[in-house]
Amino acid sequence: MSRRNVDLGSGSVGKLLFSLAVPTITSQIVNMLYNLVDRVYIGHMQPVETVGKLALTGVGVCLPIIMVISAFAALMAFGGAPRASIAEGRGDLKESERIMGNSFTMLVAVSVVLTVVFLVFAEPMLRIFGASDNTIGYALNYMRIYALGTIFVQVTLGMNAYITAQGFTVVGMKTVLIGAILNTVLDPIFIFAFGMGVRGAALATILSQAVSAVWVLKFLTGSKTKWHLRPKAKVVLPALALGASPFIMQSTESLITVCFNSSLLKYGGDIAVGAMTVLSSIMQFAMMPLQGLTQGAQPIISYNYGARNPERVRRAFQVLLMACLAYSLLLWALVQLFPQLFALMFTSDSELVSYASWALRIYMAATGIFGIQIACQQTFVALGNAKISLFLAVLRKIILLIPFIYILPNFFADKAFAVFLAEPVADFLAVCPTATMF
């Protein structure tokens, strides 16, 4: 493995955690902006009222498929990276390198399968996710080119996790920055100057990801690292088991969005669905610091767990828990006090702002304790505990949230209110067993 630029086994845990978390949080924010750039440029295609609007909607229905691609990258990478850190903490560099090499092989293999599936079944899949006769052409033009770059997305997201897991969070941040900056530059050139439209947006994205992938591989192969590429079941299967938790968390987002939107359309109409789009955007953006904190803590916890340094593991978890809880409580207070300001970040429509403001207070009512949930759940992953981390991921989203979306409206007169209430009820009921099990 490449030699890290921080010592995970000594020094102040608090300072180390935040030195690792800040670049990771930055990467999260930049990565979100990365995903928004295409939509910003596409939305300005002329004439905006027809082409721009339909093209934006067409690309929007591609998002669930893009999320699935990211989820498969997480399946191997976020399961393998903590195990590689644990092995390195034990001093077993050969095992650490074997895990990384096997992960790369699996990412390439999955990329080939996903590329074929998305190219062959693009149209029926896009129609399932909401493409109409008016938007299917734009969606197909984008998806068929984006699918060809699946391998670059998988390698960039998947192998960058190993850079971060070694403590090179600044290098990991640069991986995201390189792709984001290049995509921002290429988008207007391909979309407008070359007149390629949505095809140009997709091409700009996969070329940017290709450059990022080369950057990642150059860094990881630039030392004396020996890549063990031949997959072995005893290496791959434990990593897949541990990666199942982040895989489920990411892949089920599309399913949950469909459940929320279908129920809200039934009980509250288009404005309720529009409000849900605003709420989910706020939640996604607001959760990034929590995700950054847990990813920053993962190398410290995993390495010291492998090094059999329980006191340092405990201290790292305590600092992570306090930081996550403090942030989630602050976020909860701001949302309850100033919901309109959060809504205005994503829409200027007065009616939608008004509706989203009261809905946001309900939807994020349990956010104050969510820091406990994410700190404990992600620490289980960092410790290599696949069974519990998988159960907790399934518990909150599959066992609790989705059923509550359909059950709660039966007990309230305001059924749209009941649908929004499903989120905090599921959060509260998930935190209790998570904290107890930890």
Salt bridges, closest charged atoms under 4 A:
GLU88 OE2 - ARG3 NH2 2.90
GLU88 OE2 - ARG4 NH1 3.54
GLU95 OE1 - ARG98 NH1 2.89
GLU123 OE2 - ARG127 NE 3.49
ASP133 OD1 - ARG127 NH1 3.12
GLU253 OE2 - LYS397 NZ 2.18
GLU311 OE2 - ARG314 NH1 2.60
GLU423 OE2 - ARG396 NH2 2.93
ASP427 OD1 - ARG396 NE 2.75
